Amino acid sequence: MQPTLETLRRIHEATCPICQKEKKMSQTTQSPSDQNPNKEQPEPLIQFFGYAHLPSHLQEYSKPFSDLADWIIKTLPRNPERTVALRKLLEAKDCAVRAKLFK
């Protein structure tokens, strides 16, 4: 069975960082928060953990990764290892969403 154009569009939007960034910029409210207790500069990688643009059946798989990314940013000092942790978590989140879409 061939995937429909709508299915392919949703897969692309769910996995394309550029589409995710554009969608985030057009929304007035963003999730997750860019705040952290140390009042540091916002973590640039957090923008890729947003899930509001995803269909609800994919949000449930993306949200736990977003919550964990927030916790990592709030509890760990900013350093190269924290960045690696966030990058690997982002990769795992992308894989989980794609696993749900896998046919």
Long-range contacts (C-beta under 8 A, 24 or more apart in sequence): 1-103, 3-103, 10-55, 10-101, 11-98, 11-101, 13-53, 14-54, 14-58, 14-97, 14-98, 14-101, 15-94, 15-97, 15-98, 17-48, 20-47, 20-48, 20-50, 20-53, 21-47, 21-48, 23-50, 23-53, 24-50, 24-53, 27-52, 27-53, 31-66, 32-66, 32-67, 32-69, 32-70, 33-70, 36-73, 36-74, 37-74, 38-77, 38-78, 40-78, 43-73, 43-78, 43-86, 45-69, 45-83, 45-86, 45-87, 45-90, 46-70, 46-73, 46-86, 48-90, 49-89, 49-90, 49-93, 54-97, 57-100, 58-97, 58-100, 58-101, 61-96, 61-97, 61-100, 62-93, 62-96, 62-97, 65-89, 65-90, 65-92, 65-93, 65-96, 66-93
